[in-house]
Amino acid sequence: MKYGLYQKPPLGITFMTALQWTIVTLSSTIVVPIVIGDVYGLTPEQTGFFMQQTIFYVGLASLLQVLWGHHYPMMDGPAGLWWGVYIILAQIGISLGQDPFHIGQSFQLGLLIAGGIFIILGMTKLIGKIQRWFTPIVTGTYMTLLAISLCSTFIKGMLGIGYHHSVQVEPTVAIASFVIVVLVLIFMKTPAISSFAVLIGMIIGWIGYAILGWADQVKASEQLFVWPSLLFWGPLRWDGGIILTSVLTSFVLLTNLITSMVVVGRVVQKEADSKQLDRGGLFTGVSHIISGASGVVGMIPLSLAAAVIETTKIASRRPFIISMCAIMIIGVLPPVSSFLAAMPTPVAYAAMFVAYTQLLGFGLKDFSKIPLDERAITVIGSSLLVGIGVMFVPVDAWRSLHPLLSYLLGNGLLLGVLLALFLDNVVFKQKEQKIQ
């Protein structure tokens, strides 16, 4: 590690690292508002404002965590679990003739309740106790399944599928993506610029797309400043099904929260203790309350931060804090966010691909910490095969079940990790664990 958690890099390196954190955070944030806007039938103006809301509150939640929560340079972002629940319940509700905005209003209340649950768990110091269940088998399974679940999205993006509404592979885009990946690998092998390989790859790729005429024009914004508001969807609304789903989702997200903190702690060479886990859980509750009050998708610390730190070898908090302040500023300046949102998605996918490969590496490293005896192979093999297998089951195959069951059973990542937890801590619980 070139710069540790509490070390202060020189000004130039601090600036470049902060810029890289900013772009990575934005690239992992801006897709969600666009998809939610499409599913919920928002106008372009509403979608743009929803994106502004999301960017600003992501910066705020991340800043609170790094200063007073878990203290790691780890950005909060829209949780994939929340994102999926939003989409599935919206599709079902719309098919039944329900107003999409009513669904959003119910989710706002659900997120407020979920935030309260996280705060209670953090204040009662239960999250630190739960952490002992997350052995290298469980965290390794999580990181391996996470990498596998993301690979389809990345490969499709790099091949140009979905870019400019394309439904097939675009050979020119695929070649450009290959060139960007190679450039990032070369930059990573160049000591002087290795820490900024992803950032440089993005910039070069974006310039290349602009020269070739493949990039979209930056849309001009009519406003220079937009202050974030509360209750984007409208007044809070009670819906028993959505509230129950929100409560259950908050408990399931403990897996993501604890695993992300454990993985980032190992990368920055300062593993999270029980107090740190409890603080992280408490401020995850705060971020959920922020999400519910503002109307954005529920946020949680993203394990992507571990891949970024491992790639750059810079764990310093200072650039991250500067970056999150910049994110908040971008969130109230429509022209800036419009410019950054214009980055071609294949460029972002290609430049980030090498960093994402670190996620699989974390999983394999966790597995290497334990003896691969019959017990470990049974737990790991069962969890991975079930998780990966479910990823290949068509989403429509679960439609006949209750919306909550259809999402839980249709989520290979979640199902695989829950199975690993059950097998490792219940079915094949080791004798030495009983002594604790």
C-alpha positions as CSV (number, residue, x, y, z in Angstrom):
1,M,0.0,0.0,0.0
2,K,1.5,3.3,-1.1
3,Y,-0.5,5.4,1.3
4,G,-2.2,4.0,4.4
5,L,-5.6,5.0,5.8
6,Y,-4.4,8.0,7.8
7,Q,-1.5,9.0,5.7
8,K,-1.6,12.2,3.6
9,P,-0.4,12.0,0.0
10,P,1.2,15.0,-1.7
11,L,-1.2,17.6,-3.2
12,G,-0.9,16.4,-6.8
13,I,-1.6,12.7,-5.9
14,T,-4.4,13.8,-3.5
15,F,-6.1,15.7,-6.3
16,M,-5.8,12.9,-8.9
17,T,-7.0,10.3,-6.4
18,A,-10.0,12.5,-5.4
19,L,-10.8,12.9,-9.1
20,Q,-10.7,9.2,-9.6
21,W,-12.9,8.5,-6.6
22,T,-15.4,11.1,-8.0
23,I,-15.6,9.5,-11.4
24,V,-15.9,5.9,-10.0
25,T,-18.6,7.0,-7.6
26,L,-20.5,8.8,-10.3
27,S,-20.2,5.8,-12.7
28,S,-21.7,3.5,-10.0
29,T,-24.5,5.9,-9.2
30,I,-25.9,7.5,-12.4
31,V,-27.3,4.3,-13.9
32,V,-29.8,3.7,-11.1
33,P,-31.8,7.0,-11.5
34,I,-32.0,6.4,-15.3
35,V,-33.4,2.9,-14.9
36,I,-35.8,3.9,-12.1
37,G,-37.0,6.8,-14.1
38,D,-37.7,4.5,-17.1
39,V,-39.6,1.9,-15.0
40,Y,-41.6,4.5,-13.0
41,G,-42.5,6.5,-16.1
42,L,-40.7,9.7,-15.1
43,T,-40.4,12.6,-17.5
44,P,-36.8,13.5,-18.6
45,E,-37.0,16.5,-16.3
46,Q,-38.1,14.4,-13.4
47,T,-35.4,11.8,-14.1
48,G,-32.8,14.5,-14.3
49,F,-33.8,15.9,-10.9
50,F,-33.9,12.4,-9.4
51,M,-30.3,11.9,-10.6
52,Q,-29.4,15.2,-8.9
53,Q,-31.0,14.0,-5.7
54,T,-29.2,10.7,-5.8
55,I,-25.7,12.2,-6.5
56,F,-26.0,14.7,-3.7
57,Y,-27.2,12.3,-1.1
58,V,-24.7,9.6,-2.1
59,G,-22.0,12.2,-1.3
60,L,-23.6,13.2,2.0
61,A,-24.0,9.6,3.2
62,S,-20.5,8.6,2.2
63,L,-19.1,11.7,4.0
64,L,-20.9,10.8,7.2
65,Q,-19.6,7.3,7.1
66,V,-15.9,8.2,6.5
67,L,-16.0,10.9,9.2
68,W,-18.1,9.3,11.9
69,G,-19.1,5.8,10.8
70,H,-16.8,3.0,9.7
71,H,-14.0,5.5,8.8
72,Y,-13.1,3.7,5.6
73,P,-12.8,5.4,2.2
74,M,-15.8,3.5,0.9
75,M,-18.6,5.2,-1.0
76,D,-22.2,4.6,-0.2
77,G,-24.4,3.9,-3.2
78,P,-27.8,2.6,-4.3
79,A,-28.0,-1.0,-3.0
80,G,-28.5,-3.6,-5.7
81,L,-31.0,-5.3,-3.4
82,W,-33.1,-2.1,-3.0
83,W,-32.8,-1.4,-6.7
84,G,-34.1,-4.8,-7.7
85,V,-37.0,-4.6,-5.2
86,Y,-38.0,-1.2,-6.5
87,I,-38.1,-2.5,-10.1
88,I,-39.9,-5.7,-9.4
89,L,-42.6,-4.2,-7.1
90,A,-43.1,-1.4,-9.6
91,Q,-43.6,-3.7,-12.5
92,I,-46.1,-5.8,-10.5
93,G,-47.9,-2.7,-9.1
94,I,-48.2,-1.1,-12.6
95,S,-49.5,-4.3,-14.0
96,L,-52.3,-4.1,-11.4
97,G,-53.1,-0.5,-12.2
98,Q,-51.3,1.1,-9.3
99,D,-49.9,4.6,-9.6
100,P,-46.0,4.3,-9.7
101,F,-45.8,7.4,-7.5
102,H,-47.8,5.7,-4.8
103,I,-45.3,2.9,-4.8
104,G,-42.5,5.4,-4.4
105,Q,-44.3,7.0,-1.5
106,S,-44.6,3.7,0.3
107,F,-40.9,2.9,-0.3
108,Q,-40.0,6.3,1.3
109,L,-41.8,5.1,4.5
110,G,-40.2,1.7,4.2
111,L,-36.7,3.1,4.0
112,L,-37.3,5.3,7.1
113,I,-38.4,2.1,9.0
114,A,-35.4,0.2,7.7
115,G,-33.1,3.0,8.8
116,G,-34.5,2.8,12.3
117,I,-33.8,-1.0,12.3
118,F,-30.1,-0.4,11.3
119,I,-29.7,2.3,14.0
120,I,-31.1,0.0,16.7
121,L,-28.8,-2.8,15.7
122,G,-25.8,-0.5,15.7
123,M,-26.7,1.2,19.0
124,T,-27.3,-2.2,20.7
125,K,-23.9,-3.4,19.4
126,L,-25.5,-6.5,17.7
127,I,-23.8,-6.0,14.3
128,G,-20.4,-6.6,15.9
129,K,-21.7,-9.9,17.3
130,I,-23.2,-10.9,14.0
131,Q,-19.8,-10.4,12.3
132,R,-18.5,-13.7,13.7
133,W,-20.8,-15.6,11.3
134,F,-19.0,-14.1,8.4
135,T,-16.1,-16.5,8.1
136,P,-13.7,-16.6,5.1
137,I,-16.1,-19.2,3.5
138,V,-19.0,-16.8,3.6
139,T,-17.1,-13.7,2.6
140,G,-15.3,-15.6,-0.2
141,T,-18.6,-16.9,-1.5
142,Y,-20.1,-13.4,-1.4
143,M,-17.2,-11.8,-3.4
144,T,-17.0,-14.7,-5.9
145,L,-20.8,-14.6,-6.6
146,L,-20.7,-10.8,-6.7
147,A,-17.9,-10.8,-9.4
148,I,-19.8,-13.5,-11.4
149,S,-23.1,-11.6,-11.1
150,L,-21.5,-8.4,-12.5
151,C,-19.5,-10.0,-15.3
152,S,-22.6,-10.3,-17.7
153,T,-23.3,-6.6,-17.3
154,F,-19.7,-5.6,-17.9
155,I,-19.2,-7.8,-20.9
156,K,-22.4,-6.6,-22.5
157,G,-21.5,-3.0,-21.8
158,M,-18.0,-3.4,-23.3
159,L,-19.5,-5.1,-26.4
160,G,-21.8,-2.1,-27.0
161,I,-25.0,-4.0,-26.2
162,G,-27.5,-1.4,-24.8
163,Y,-25.4,1.6,-25.9
164,H,-27.5,3.9,-28.1
165,H,-30.3,1.2,-27.7
166,S,-28.3,-1.4,-29.6
167,V,-29.5,-5.0,-29.0
168,Q,-26.5,-6.6,-30.7
169,V,-22.8,-6.6,-30.4
170,E,-21.1,-3.6,-32.0
171,P,-17.7,-4.7,-33.3
172,T,-16.2,-1.2,-33.3
173,V,-17.2,-0.6,-29.7
174,A,-15.9,-4.0,-28.7
175,I,-12.5,-3.3,-30.3
176,A,-12.4,0.1,-28.6
177,S,-13.2,-1.6,-25.2
178,F,-10.4,-4.1,-25.8
179,V,-8.0,-1.2,-26.5
180,I,-9.0,0.6,-23.3
181,V,-8.6,-2.5,-21.2
182,V,-5.1,-3.0,-22.6
183,L,-4.2,0.6,-22.0
184,V,-5.4,0.4,-18.4
185,L,-3.2,-2.8,-17.9
186,I,-0.2,-1.0,-19.4
187,F,-0.8,2.0,-17.2
188,M,-1.0,-0.2,-14.1
189,K,2.4,-1.6,-15.0
190,T,3.9,1.9,-15.2
191,P,4.9,2.9,-11.6
192,A,4.6,6.6,-12.2
193,I,0.9,6.5,-13.2
194,S,-0.3,3.1,-11.9
195,S,-2.5,4.6,-9.2
196,F,-4.5,6.5,-11.8
197,A,-4.7,3.8,-14.5
198,V,-8.5,3.7,-14.4
199,L,-8.9,7.4,-14.5
200,I,-6.5,7.9,-17.4
201,G,-8.2,5.0,-19.3
202,M,-11.6,6.7,-18.9
203,I,-10.3,10.1,-20.1
204,I,-8.5,8.6,-23.1
205,G,-11.5,6.5,-24.0
206,W,-13.9,9.4,-23.7
207,I,-11.6,11.6,-25.9
208,G,-11.3,8.8,-28.5
209,Y,-15.1,8.4,-28.6
210,A,-15.5,12.1,-29.1
211,I,-13.0,12.2,-31.9
212,L,-14.7,9.3,-33.7
213,G,-18.1,10.9,-33.2
214,W,-19.5,8.1,-31.0
215,A,-20.1,10.2,-27.9
216,D,-23.4,11.9,-27.1
217,Q,-23.5,15.6,-27.0
218,V,-23.6,17.1,-23.5
219,K,-27.2,18.3,-22.8
220,A,-27.3,21.9,-21.8
221,S,-29.0,22.6,-18.5
222,E,-31.4,25.4,-18.0
223,Q,-30.5,25.9,-14.4
224,L,-27.1,26.5,-12.8
225,F,-28.0,25.5,-9.3
226,V,-30.7,23.1,-7.9
227,W,-31.0,22.6,-4.1
228,P,-31.9,19.0,-3.2
229,S,-35.4,18.5,-1.8
230,L,-37.2,16.0,0.4
231,L,-40.0,13.4,-0.4
232,F,-39.4,13.3,-4.2
233,W,-42.4,10.9,-4.6
234,G,-44.7,12.9,-2.5
235,P,-46.3,12.4,1.0
236,L,-45.5,9.1,2.9
237,R,-47.9,6.3,2.2
238,W,-48.6,3.1,4.0
239,D,-48.6,-0.2,2.0
240,G,-48.3,-3.3,4.2
241,G,-46.6,-5.4,1.5
242,I,-44.0,-2.8,0.7
243,I,-43.3,-2.1,4.4
244,L,-42.8,-5.8,5.1
245,T,-40.6,-6.1,2.1
246,S,-38.5,-3.1,3.4
247,V,-38.1,-4.6,6.9
248,L,-37.0,-8.0,5.5
249,T,-34.7,-6.3,3.0
250,S,-33.0,-4.3,5.8
251,F,-32.0,-7.6,7.6
252,V,-30.8,-9.2,4.4
253,L,-28.6,-6.1,3.7
254,L,-26.7,-6.9,6.8
255,T,-24.8,-9.5,4.7
256,N,-23.7,-6.8,2.2
257,L,-22.8,-4.3,4.9
258,I,-20.7,-6.6,7.0
259,T,-19.0,-8.3,4.1
260,S,-18.2,-5.0,2.4
261,M,-16.6,-3.6,5.6
262,V,-14.7,-6.9,6.2
263,V,-13.3,-6.9,2.7
264,V,-12.3,-3.2,2.6
265,G,-10.8,-3.6,6.1
266,R,-8.5,-6.3,4.8
267,V,-7.5,-4.3,1.8
268,V,-6.5,-1.2,3.8
269,Q,-4.7,-3.4,6.3
270,K,-6.9,-2.4,9.2
271,E,-9.7,-4.9,9.8
272,A,-12.9,-3.7,11.2
273,D,-13.5,-4.4,14.9
274,S,-16.9,-4.8,16.5
275,K,-17.1,-1.1,17.4
276,Q,-16.4,-0.1,13.9
277,L,-19.0,-2.5,12.5
278,D,-21.6,-1.1,14.9
279,R,-20.8,2.5,13.9
280,G,-21.0,1.5,10.2
281,G,-24.4,-0.1,10.8
282,L,-25.6,2.9,12.7
283,F,-24.7,5.3,10.0
284,T,-26.1,2.9,7.4
285,G,-29.3,3.5,9.2
286,V,-28.7,7.2,8.9
287,S,-28.2,6.8,5.2
288,H,-31.4,4.9,4.9
289,I,-33.3,7.6,6.7
290,I,-31.7,10.1,4.3
291,S,-32.8,7.9,1.4
292,G,-36.4,7.6,2.8
293,A,-36.6,11.3,3.5
294,S,-35.3,12.3,0.1
295,G,-37.0,9.6,-2.0
296,V,-33.8,8.1,-3.5
297,V,-33.0,4.3,-3.6
298,G,-31.7,2.9,-0.3
299,M,-27.9,3.3,0.0
300,I,-25.3,1.0,1.5
301,P,-21.4,1.0,1.5
302,L,-20.2,-0.6,-1.7
303,S,-17.5,-3.3,-1.8
304,L,-16.4,-1.8,-5.1
305,A,-14.2,0.5,-3.0
306,A,-12.0,-2.4,-2.1
307,A,-11.3,-3.0,-5.8
308,V,-10.4,0.6,-6.4
309,I,-8.1,0.7,-3.4
310,E,-6.4,-2.6,-4.4
311,T,-5.9,-1.2,-7.9
312,T,-4.5,2.2,-6.9
313,K,-2.7,1.1,-3.7
314,I,-4.0,4.3,-2.1
315,A,-6.1,3.9,1.0
316,S,-5.8,7.5,2.3
317,R,-9.0,9.0,3.6
318,R,-8.1,12.6,2.6
319,P,-8.7,12.3,-1.2
320,F,-11.9,10.4,-0.5
321,I,-13.3,13.1,1.8
322,I,-12.4,15.7,-0.8
323,S,-14.1,13.6,-3.5
324,M,-17.4,13.2,-1.5
325,C,-17.5,17.0,-0.9
326,A,-17.1,17.4,-4.7
327,I,-19.9,14.8,-5.3
328,M,-22.2,16.9,-3.1
329,I,-21.3,20.0,-5.1
330,I,-22.0,18.2,-8.4
331,G,-25.3,17.2,-6.9
332,V,-26.5,20.8,-6.9
333,L,-24.9,21.9,-10.2
334,P,-26.9,20.4,-13.1
335,P,-24.4,21.5,-15.8
336,V,-21.5,19.6,-14.1
337,S,-23.5,16.4,-13.6
338,S,-24.9,16.6,-17.1
339,F,-21.4,16.7,-18.5
340,L,-20.2,13.8,-16.4
341,A,-23.3,11.8,-17.2
342,A,-22.5,12.1,-20.9
343,M,-19.5,9.7,-20.5
344,P,-20.1,6.8,-22.9
345,T,-21.0,3.8,-20.9
346,P,-18.8,1.3,-22.8
347,V,-15.8,3.5,-21.8
348,A,-16.7,3.4,-18.1
349,Y,-17.2,-0.4,-18.3
350,A,-13.9,-1.0,-20.1
351,A,-11.9,1.2,-17.8
352,M,-13.4,-0.3,-14.7
353,F,-13.2,-3.9,-15.9
354,V,-9.7,-4.5,-14.5
355,A,-10.7,-3.0,-11.1
356,Y,-13.7,-5.3,-11.0
357,T,-11.5,-8.3,-11.5
358,Q,-10.1,-7.6,-8.0
359,L,-13.5,-8.6,-6.6
360,L,-13.0,-12.2,-7.7
361,G,-9.5,-12.1,-6.4
362,F,-10.7,-11.2,-2.9
363,G,-13.0,-14.2,-3.0
364,L,-10.3,-16.6,-4.0
365,K,-7.9,-15.1,-1.4
366,D,-10.5,-15.8,1.3
367,F,-10.9,-19.4,0.2
368,S,-7.1,-19.8,0.3
369,K,-7.1,-18.9,4.1
370,I,-8.9,-22.1,5.0
371,P,-8.1,-25.8,4.5
372,L,-10.2,-27.1,1.6
373,D,-11.3,-30.2,3.4
374,E,-14.6,-32.1,2.7
375,R,-16.6,-29.8,4.9
376,A,-15.3,-26.6,3.2
377,I,-15.7,-28.0,-0.3
378,T,-19.3,-29.0,0.5
379,V,-20.3,-25.6,1.8
380,I,-18.5,-23.6,-0.9
381,G,-19.5,-25.9,-3.7
382,S,-23.2,-26.0,-2.7
383,S,-23.4,-22.2,-2.2
384,L,-21.6,-21.3,-5.5
385,L,-23.5,-23.9,-7.6
386,V,-26.9,-22.8,-6.2
387,G,-26.0,-19.1,-6.5
388,I,-24.7,-19.4,-10.1
389,G,-27.4,-21.8,-11.1
390,V,-30.2,-19.4,-10.0
391,M,-28.5,-16.6,-12.1
392,F,-29.4,-18.6,-15.2
393,V,-33.1,-19.1,-14.3
394,P,-35.2,-16.6,-16.3
395,V,-36.8,-13.9,-14.2
396,D,-40.2,-14.7,-15.5
397,A,-40.0,-18.2,-14.0
398,W,-40.6,-16.7,-10.5
399,R,-43.5,-14.5,-11.4
400,S,-46.1,-16.9,-10.0
401,L,-44.7,-16.5,-6.5
402,H,-45.2,-13.6,-4.0
403,P,-43.1,-10.6,-5.1
404,L,-40.8,-10.9,-2.1
405,L,-40.2,-14.6,-2.6
406,S,-39.7,-14.1,-6.3
407,Y,-37.0,-11.6,-5.7
408,L,-35.3,-13.5,-2.8
409,L,-35.3,-16.8,-4.7
410,G,-34.4,-15.3,-8.0
411,N,-31.4,-13.4,-6.6
412,G,-28.4,-15.8,-7.0
413,L,-26.0,-13.6,-5.1
414,L,-28.3,-13.3,-2.1
415,L,-29.4,-16.9,-2.1
416,G,-25.9,-18.2,-2.4
417,V,-24.6,-16.2,0.5
418,L,-27.6,-17.1,2.7
419,L,-27.0,-20.7,2.0
420,A,-23.3,-20.3,2.8
421,L,-24.3,-18.7,6.2
422,F,-26.7,-21.5,6.9
423,L,-24.4,-24.4,6.0
424,D,-21.3,-22.9,7.6
425,N,-22.9,-21.8,10.9
426,V,-25.7,-24.3,11.4
427,V,-25.5,-27.5,9.4
428,F,-21.7,-27.9,9.4
429,K,-20.9,-25.8,12.5
430,Q,-17.5,-26.5,13.7
431,K,-17.0,-27.7,17.3
432,E,-14.5,-24.9,18.1
433,Q,-17.2,-22.4,17.2
434,K,-19.4,-23.8,20.0
435,I,-16.8,-23.0,22.7
436,Q,-17.0,-19.2,22.0
